[in-house]
């Protein structure tokens, strides 16, 4: 493909609350066996982008471990490959990444040493499938300077969490408002951009000279009336896990058979790092209804409308409803959990009871539960 890829995976998000204290947002577990960044990496691999850079920063330990081998996404090759860039102190720079534009500026050599004419920029927290070849063809046909991938939200979804995009009849962007307090518009930016490599270098260098650090505010919004910026509307499944509620809802979407079929059975596939674990074990007396149970799990109790990630243990007479149990969780006997997200490597004492509100899941963490009586 005539493009290189950049995945922005370095930011922190306070709306994820306790869930972001152990890991980067891009490393959040999704659908039992994946990490959030797997979707962006798989889309780039399936689009035949051979050279991809992942820019990490905040709480990046587990994310970097997940990316320690490029073979899972088929980036292990002589030409191109998967690159992970973290902030580094140099004689000329003593800053962490101060924004999305600054993260690219600190790794500008990646752009300058590449030869592909275009760059695909994507976030690490999106759950979707997209052929970037289609977006690039659209970008070229429009003779655009920048193309933004957009999504029209369904009624009831909160558009204020995103950048709201307004377009003319020919899909040229005429206004872009980042995270408005209130809006009636439903078309939002998916955080995916296509731009010519040389133009991106020019704009990033200009941002650095002027002490500007953000792609949205200092490039897209600032140049919306100067550069030809077009919108490419995505009409397939797309979710962003930018809050606890959206993370919970995104995972629960995978209990829908149509969503599972789209991601698990339809080509192109979604790739992830593979762990060598035994299949899930259902002991006598266990009951599982409409749930995803990952490898390495052992079930003794009742699980309904829930997602259990790898190596979860559910004790005797336990009831798990409408909940997400993250990796390597031990739940003691006679425990009742409903509308909750149980943090990874947690141990829930026997005879415990945790119930969250519908649509507002309770986060159960090791820090608050293992040692306190």
ABEGO torsion letter per residue (X at the ends): XABBBBBBAABBBAAAEAAAAABBAAABBBGGABBAAAAAAAAAAAAGBABBBBBBABGAAAAAAAAABAAAAGABBABEEBBBBBBBBBAABABBBAEAAAAAAAAAAAAAABABABBBBBBAABBBBBBAAAAAAAAAAAGBABBBBBBBBBBGBBAAABBBBBBBAAGBBABBBBGBABBABABBBAGBBBBBAAAAAAAAAAAAAAGBABAAAAAAAAAAAABBBBBBBBABBBBBBABAAAAAAAAAAAABAAAAAAAAABOBBBBBBBBBBBBBBBBBGBBBBGBBBBBGBBBABBBBGBBBBBGBBBBBGBBBBGBBBBBGBBBBBGBBBBGBBBBBGBBBBBGBBBBBBBGBBBBBBAAAAAABX
